[in-house]
Amino acid sequence: MEVNASMLVPEAVHTTNAANGTIPLIINNKAHETESSFPVHNPATGKFVHNFSSASIADANLAISSCQKAFLTWRNVRPAKKRDIFLKAAELMEQRKEELARYLVDETGAAQPWGNFNLGLAPEILRDIAGRLTSITGSIPTTATDGLSALIYKEPYGVILAIAPWNAAYILGIRSIAYAIAAGNTAILKAPEFSPMCSHAMVQLFVDAGLPPGVLNLLAHKTSDAAAVTKHLIQSPSVKKINFTGSTAVGRIIARLAGENLKPVLLELGGKAPAIVWEDADLGLAAKECAVGAFLHSGQICMSTERIIVHEKVVDAFEKLFKTAIDGFAPEHEDAGVLINKAGVEKNARLLKDAVEKGAKVLYGDVCNGVEAKMRPVVVKGTSKEMDLFYTESFGPTVSLMVVKTEEEALELANDTEYGLSSAVFTRDLATGLRFAKNIESGAVHINNMTVHDETALPHGGMKDSGYGRFGASGLDEWVRSKTVTFRD
């Protein structure tokens, strides 16, 4: 089928407020206008991109009601029909790839390769879920009483709230809703204020793929309304479970609100990922993987490498190779990477300034290289516990290099953090790698690969302050609960 430009633009995009061209919400598969809106700007250029509708509590109630009504029928839709919708959504996502990538670049300032990565993995998530739909099964256990039988059903929760971030808008947005609705739930996607058009496009994909009205609704709001609208959604008796991906600070607020209302929650939060480079490592491989792991998307990934722990016997050789790898990944003649806003650059500058003033040495880059929302990679050596950088997630192109002598020291440094999402170990000896993996406190350990790793076949999530619950391969299990039924034979 030939694809023309008009087909690449989701239908609801054209339905805007005539007064100011505001992009609408999507409720009950229809464009929904609101009384207020907020502007979105490109952080790379500072230019205005568009106005987006800002939901009120009344708008949130409409979305809840729509989801609640749709759940009564959606929960009983057969897997084959759901499968076809998911496969169609994946197909449309690939057809509209150019348009979707532009939304990501325009709203977040992301480099084109990052957009391509998002739009390569996101449709694969949909296809993977389509293939797993029939895996939701109950059981028939043997009871303790003669003449009594039992059935264990696996049932969806009902209306769920998905709160997704901007930094990997399509991957994290898709996974926040797709597993839940595949399991028979209905969902409200609360879009990030920095990339609401990306969320709008995802919901529209499902609408165009044939998802029934009310199964998936889109809300967004200006920052000043975030607390009130989010609290209202979590407190609603109709909302049965929440998932949130974002900062640990906000995750605590979400978890507290959910706990007060006895709602289960799935959290993927911050990270301070360590990469251990051992004395027998392939140093060239380690240098390249650490460079990409630290500076991909300007370090704005929850799994980004923030601490590189190197054995003292190879530190000099590794430093040289690491600098070369950074030059190859982020050449000096190219523009600096873009962070989501100026505040991100200022945060990294503060962390680096504090570290240098307290004795850290700059190995690569310039501590004061940030301009507006742009910043180049910086590597410091000798980060210690009295420095803010030691414990604080930079969420930017900043990485610390630390030197150790023993496995015990390496593990102590790797685990000396509130976070536990991802990690890496570089060694030629698998037994050594597995020994480290067993003792590192993180949801994932990647041996001879970078800390940034995401694929549909693997469960994904953290421990400690990086959250709890799992997306990915086990994601469908998160969105069903068991019901026991007994009966006399």
C-alpha positions in Angstrom: 0.0 0.0 0.0 1.3 3.4 -0.9 1.7 5.8 2.1 1.3 9.5 1.5 1.9 12.4 3.8 -1.7 12.8 4.9 -1.8 9.2 6.0 1.2 9.7 8.3 -0.6 12.3 10.4 -3.0 10.8 13.0 -6.6 11.9 12.3 -7.2 13.5 15.7 -4.3 15.9 15.1 -6.4 17.8 12.6 -9.2 18.4 15.1 -7.9 21.4 17.0 -9.3 24.3 18.9 -10.0 26.9 16.2 -9.0 29.8 18.4 -5.4 28.7 19.1 -4.7 25.5 17.2 -4.4 23.5 20.5 -3.9 19.7 20.2 -6.8 18.0 21.9 -6.9 15.1 24.3 -8.4 11.8 23.2 -11.4 10.5 25.3 -13.7 7.7 24.1 -11.7 7.6 20.8 -12.7 11.2 20.0 -10.8 14.5 20.1 -11.6 16.3 23.4 -11.0 20.0 23.9 -10.3 21.6 27.2 -10.7 25.1 28.7 -7.0 25.6 29.2 -3.8 24.5 27.5 0.0 24.7 27.9 2.8 25.4 25.4 5.5 22.9 24.3 8.9 24.1 23.2 11.8 22.4 21.5 14.7 22.3 24.0 17.3 22.2 21.2 16.1 25.4 19.6 13.9 27.1 22.2 11.2 27.4 19.5 7.5 27.0 20.2 6.2 23.7 18.9 2.5 23.7 19.7 -0.1 24.2 22.4 -1.6 21.1 24.1 -4.8 20.7 25.9 -4.6 20.7 29.7 -7.0 18.4 31.6 -9.0 19.5 34.6 -10.5 17.2 37.2 -13.7 17.2 35.2 -11.8 16.0 32.1 -10.2 13.3 34.2 -13.6 12.2 35.4 -14.8 11.8 31.8 -11.7 9.6 31.0 -12.4 7.5 34.1 -16.0 7.1 33.2 -15.2 6.2 29.6 -12.7 3.5 30.7 -15.0 2.1 33.3 -17.8 1.6 30.8 -15.5 0.1 28.2 -14.1 -2.4 30.7 -17.4 -4.2 31.0 -17.0 -5.5 27.4 -13.3 -5.2 26.7 -12.5 -7.7 29.5 -14.3 -10.4 27.6 -12.8 -9.8 24.1 -11.2 -12.9 22.8 -7.3 -13.0 22.5 -7.5 -13.3 18.7 -9.3 -10.0 18.3 -6.9 -8.3 20.7 -3.9 -9.8 18.8 -5.2 -8.4 15.5 -5.5 -4.9 17.0 -2.0 -5.0 18.5 -0.5 -6.2 15.2 -2.3 -3.5 13.3 -1.0 -0.9 15.7 2.5 -2.1 15.2 2.1 -2.0 11.5 0.7 1.6 11.7 3.6 2.7 13.9 6.0 1.5 11.3 4.1 3.2 8.5 4.1 6.5 10.4 7.6 6.2 11.6 8.8 9.4 9.9 6.0 11.5 11.4 6.3 9.9 14.9 10.1 10.5 14.9 9.6 14.2 14.1 7.3 14.6 17.1 10.0 13.1 19.3 12.7 15.3 17.9 10.6 18.5 18.0 9.3 18.0 21.5 12.4 16.6 23.3 15.3 17.7 21.1 16.4 14.1 20.7 18.8 13.0 18.1 17.4 11.2 15.1 19.1 7.9 16.0 17.4 7.9 19.4 14.1 8.4 17.6 14.9 5.5 15.3 15.7 3.3 18.3 12.4 4.1 20.0 10.5 3.4 16.8 12.3 0.2 16.3 11.6 -1.3 19.7 8.1 0.0 20.3 6.4 -1.9 17.5 8.3 -5.0 18.6 6.8 -4.7 22.1 3.4 -4.7 20.5 4.1 -7.7 18.4 5.6 -9.6 21.4 2.5 -8.8 23.4 0.3 -10.0 20.6 2.1 -13.3 20.7 1.8 -13.7 24.5 -1.9 -13.0 24.7 -2.9 -16.6 25.1 -0.4 -17.2 27.9 -2.8 -15.8 30.5 -4.1 -18.9 32.1 -5.6 -20.0 35.4 -5.3 -23.4 37.1 -7.2 -26.3 38.6 -5.5 -27.2 41.9 -6.1 -30.3 43.9 -8.0 -29.5 47.1 -7.7 -31.0 50.5 -11.3 -32.1 50.7 -12.9 -35.0 48.9 -15.8 -34.0 46.7 -14.5 -30.4 46.5 -12.9 -28.9 43.4 -11.4 -25.5 42.7 -10.7 -23.1 39.9 -8.1 -20.3 39.9 -9.1 -17.6 37.5 -6.7 -14.8 36.3 -8.7 -11.6 35.8 -7.9 -8.0 34.9 -8.0 -5.3 37.5 -10.2 -2.8 35.7 -9.3 0.8 35.0 -5.5 1.5 35.3 -3.5 4.7 35.3 -0.3 4.8 33.3 2.1 7.7 33.9 4.9 7.6 31.3 8.0 9.9 31.0 9.4 11.9 28.0 12.9 10.5 27.7 12.0 7.4 25.7 8.5 8.5 24.9 7.4 5.7 22.6 9.1 2.7 24.3 8.1 3.7 27.8 4.7 5.0 26.7 3.8 1.8 24.8 4.9 -0.5 27.6 2.9 1.6 30.2 -0.4 0.8 28.5 0.0 -2.2 26.1 0.5 -4.9 28.7 -2.4 -3.7 30.8 -4.9 -3.4 28.0 -3.8 -6.7 26.5 -4.6 -8.4 29.8 -8.2 -7.0 29.6 -7.8 -3.8 31.6 -8.7 -0.3 30.3 -6.2 2.5 30.6 -5.7 6.2 31.1 -2.4 7.4 29.7 -1.2 10.5 31.5 1.2 12.1 29.0 4.4 13.9 30.1 4.2 17.6 29.7 7.4 17.7 27.6 6.2 15.2 24.9 2.4 15.1 24.9 2.2 14.8 21.1 4.1 11.6 21.2 1.6 10.2 23.6 -1.3 11.5 21.5 0.2 9.7 18.5 0.4 6.4 20.4 -3.2 6.5 21.5 -4.3 7.5 18.0 -2.4 4.5 16.6 -4.6 2.2 18.8 -7.7 4.0 17.8 -6.9 3.6 14.1 -6.0 0.0 14.7 -9.5 -0.7 15.9 -9.3 -0.5 19.7 -12.9 0.1 20.9 -13.9 3.5 22.4 -12.9 4.0 26.0 -10.4 1.2 26.3 -7.5 3.8 26.1 -7.9 7.5 26.9 -5.3 10.3 26.8 -4.9 13.0 29.4 -2.2 15.7 29.7 -2.0 18.8 31.9 0.1 21.8 32.6 2.7 21.4 35.4 0.7 23.6 37.9 -2.2 21.1 37.7 -0.1 18.0 38.0 -0.6 17.4 41.8 -4.3 17.9 41.9 -5.2 15.9 38.8 -2.8 13.0 39.6 -4.1 12.8 43.2 -7.7 12.8 41.9 -7.0 9.9 39.5 -5.2 7.8 42.1 -7.9 8.4 44.7 -10.7 7.5 42.3 -12.4 4.3 43.4 -12.6 3.3 39.7 -8.8 3.3 39.2 -7.6 -0.1 40.4 -3.8 0.0 39.7 -1.1 2.5 38.7 2.2 2.3 36.9 4.7 5.1 36.9 8.1 5.5 35.3 10.1 8.5 36.3 12.1 10.0 39.2 12.4 8.4 42.6 11.2 11.6 44.3 7.9 11.6 42.3 7.7 7.8 42.6 7.6 8.1 46.4 4.7 10.5 46.1 2.8 8.2 43.7 3.5 5.2 46.0 2.4 7.0 49.1 -0.9 8.1 47.5 -1.5 4.6 46.1 -0.8 3.1 49.5 -3.1 5.5 51.3 -5.8 4.3 48.9 -4.8 0.6 49.0 -3.9 0.5 45.3 -1.1 -1.7 43.9 1.5 0.2 41.9 4.3 -0.7 39.5 7.3 1.6 39.7 10.4 2.0 37.5 12.4 4.9 39.0 15.9 6.4 39.0 19.3 4.8 38.6 23.0 5.2 39.2 24.2 2.3 37.1 27.7 1.0 37.8 30.0 -0.7 35.2 32.8 -2.8 36.6 35.8 -3.1 34.3 37.9 -6.0 35.6 41.6 -6.6 35.1 41.0 -9.3 32.4 38.4 -7.3 30.5 38.5 -6.7 26.8 39.3 -3.0 27.3 38.4 -1.9 23.8 35.0 -3.4 24.2 34.5 -2.1 27.7 35.5 1.5 26.6 33.0 1.5 23.7 30.2 0.0 25.7 30.8 2.4 28.6 30.9 5.4 26.2 27.6 4.6 24.7 26.1 3.5 28.0 27.0 6.8 29.6 26.3 9.3 26.8 23.5 7.8 24.7 20.7 10.4 24.6 23.0 12.6 26.6 22.7 10.3 29.6 19.0 10.8 30.0 18.2 7.2 30.4 17.3 5.5 33.7 19.9 2.8 32.9 22.7 5.2 31.9 26.2 4.3 33.1 27.0 6.8 35.9 29.9 5.1 37.6 32.7 3.2 36.0 34.7 1.0 38.5 38.0 0.0 37.1 40.7 -2.4 38.4 43.9 -0.5 39.2 46.0 -2.7 36.9 44.2 -1.6 33.8 43.0 1.9 34.7 45.7 3.8 32.6 45.0 1.7 29.5 41.3 2.0 30.0 41.4 5.8 30.4 43.1 6.2 27.0 40.7 3.8 25.2 37.7 5.4 26.9 38.6 8.9 25.7 39.0 7.6 22.2 35.7 5.8 22.4 34.0 9.0 23.5 35.6 11.0 20.7 34.2 8.3 18.3 30.7 8.4 19.8 30.4 12.2 20.3 32.9 13.9 18.1 33.9 17.4 19.1 33.0 18.9 15.7 29.4 17.8 16.2 26.9 19.8 18.2 26.6 19.2 21.9 23.9 16.8 23.1 20.5 18.2 24.1 19.0 17.8 27.5 15.3 18.3 28.1 15.8 21.7 29.5 18.3 24.2 30.9 17.7 23.0 34.4 19.2 19.6 33.5 22.4 21.2 32.3 22.6 23.4 35.4 22.1 20.3 37.7 25.0 18.5 36.0 27.2 21.7 36.2 26.5 22.0 40.0 27.4 18.3 40.6 30.6 18.6 38.6 31.6 21.9 40.2 31.1 20.4 43.7 33.1 17.3 42.8 36.0 19.3 41.4 36.1 21.7 44.3 36.3 18.6 46.6 39.2 17.0 44.8 37.8 15.1 41.7 39.9 15.4 38.5 38.4 16.1 35.1 39.6 13.4 32.7 37.5 14.4 29.7 35.5 17.5 28.7 34.8 20.8 30.4 32.9 21.2 33.6 31.5 24.5 32.4 30.6 23.5 28.8 26.8 23.7 29.1 24.9 26.3 27.0 21.2 26.6 27.5 19.9 23.0 27.2 23.1 21.6 25.5 26.0 19.9 27.1 28.9 17.7 26.0 30.2 14.6 27.8 32.3 15.0 31.0 34.3 12.4 32.8 35.7 12.9 36.3 38.0 10.6 38.3 38.2 10.3 42.1 34.6 10.9 43.0 34.2 10.2 46.7 31.3 10.0 49.2 31.5 13.7 50.4 30.7 14.8 46.8 27.1 15.2 45.7 27.9 13.4 42.5 28.7 10.2 44.3 25.1 9.5 45.2 23.0 11.8 43.1 21.7 10.6 39.7 23.0 13.2 37.2 20.6 12.2 34.4 23.0 13.9 32.0 26.3 13.4 30.2 28.3 13.1 33.3 30.1 9.9 34.5 32.6 9.1 37.3 35.6 6.8 37.0 36.7 5.0 40.2 39.7 2.8 40.9 39.7 -0.4 43.0 42.0 -3.3 43.9 39.7 -6.1 44.9 36.4 -7.7 44.1 35.2 -6.7 47.5 36.0 -3.0 46.9 34.3 -3.1 43.5 31.1 -4.6 44.9 31.1 -2.2 47.8 31.2 0.7 45.4 28.7 -0.8 43.0 26.2 -1.3 45.8 26.8 1.9 47.7 23.8 3.6 46.2 20.1 3.9 46.9 19.4 2.8 43.4 19.4 -0.7 41.8 18.1 -0.7 38.3 20.9 -1.8 35.9 24.6 -2.6 35.9 27.4 -4.0 33.8 30.6 -6.2 34.3 33.4 -6.5 31.8 35.6 -9.6 32.1 36.8 -12.4 29.9 36.0 -15.0 32.6 32.3 -15.9 32.8 32.7 -17.3 36.3 34.0 -13.9 37.5 31.2 -12.1 35.7 28.5 -14.4 37.2 30.1 -14.0 40.7 29.8 -10.2 40.3 26.3 -10.6 38.9 25.1 -12.6 41.9 26.2 -10.0 44.4 25.4 -6.7 42.6 22.1 -5.2 43.9 20.3 -4.4 40.7 17.4 -5.6 38.6 19.8 -6.5 35.7 23.4 -7.2 35.3 24.9 -7.2 31.7 28.2 -9.1 31.3 30.3 -7.6 28.5 27.4 -5.3 27.5 26.5 -1.7 28.4 24.1 -0.9 31.2 21.5 0.4 28.8 19.7 -2.7 27.6 16.0 -3.2 26.8 14.3 -6.0 24.9 10.9 -7.6 24.8 12.0 -11.1 25.9 13.3 -10.0 29.3 11.6 -8.7 32.4 12.6 -5.1 33.3 12.6 -3.4 36.6 14.7 -2.5 39.6 15.2 -3.0 43.3 15.9 -0.6 46.3 14.9 3.0 45.3 14.7 2.1 41.6 11.3 0.7 42.2 9.5 -2.6 42.2 7.4 -4.7 39.8 8.4 -5.7 36.3 7.7 -4.6 32.7 8.7 -6.7 29.8 8.3 -10.5 29.4 6.5 -10.9 32.7 4.5 -7.7 32.1 1.1 -9.4 31.5 1.3 -11.1 35.0 1.4 -7.6 36.5 -2.0 -6.8 35.2 -4.1 -9.8 36.3 -5.1 -11.0 39.7 -6.2 -14.4 40.9 -9.7 -15.3 41.9 -10.4 -18.6 43.7 -13.7 -20.5 43.0 -14.6 -23.7 44.8 -17.5 -26.0 44.1 -18.7 -29.4 45.1 -18.4 -32.2 42.6 
